[in-house]
Amino acid sequence: MERLQKVIANSGYCSRRKAEELIKQGLVKVNGETVLELGLKVDGNAAIMINNKPLKQEKKEYYLLNKPREVISSVTDDKGRTTVVDLIETTTRIYPIGRLDYDTTGAIILTNDGELANLLMHPKSNIDKVYIAKINGLIGKVEINKLQRGVIIDNKKTSKCKAKIKKYDKKTDTSIVELTIHEGKNHQVKKMFESIGYKVLKLKREKYSYLDVNNLKSGEYRTLNPKEVKKLYNEAKK
């Protein structure tokens, strides 16, 4: 049993907020009865109608995209810039799970499965996200330990994470660092490095949970199979 507005949103018909508006306007019927309250829970056998038309459940779709630079992690953009949705060939109303910055590349999942999206984005999900950051200067073990213990960004301490130095280029005076976090604060990785005196010059999310984009070129994507989707659900529910 799930709340009516959630069932409508998960069907792909509209967002949950829009579904709540439709209910309040008296445009939704369940088993022939008009519903005006938002608290109603329904099961999978309920006959739902919106504007006197049966609600159809969209087939769930799941995509893993290797996001390029200068692409927006949203459904639309008021400035006319390319979005991650523009890169996926589908007529289904999909949306990205979480966000990557405009200049950040790498793994991002797109779907029309609202339940999975909510589970993965929930603060308690503890989904690992692995980033490869190119930063200015030589970073040492002292700074790496600070990152691992947690640093202050936006007046809050980040959770413990994993960090390791991959490479230092003496010619360009830059370091490559692998950082594994499970939070999703705004510009988190960049702010974490800034807090210890380093600027991120290039950033890629190499893995989201167990999924990586090693076999996908920039801008390429693939569909997730049922076993992969089930594994994501299991990871999110741990």
Secondary structure by P-SEA (a helix, b strand, c coil): cccaaaaaaaaccccaaaaaaaaaaccccccccccccccccccccccccccccccccccbbbbbbccccccccccccccccccccccccccccccccccccccccccccccccaaaaaaaaccccbbbbbbbbbbcccccaaaaaaaaabbbcccccccbbbbbbccccccccbbbbbbbbcccccaaaaaaaaaacccccccccccccccccccccccbbbbbcaaaaaaaaaaaac
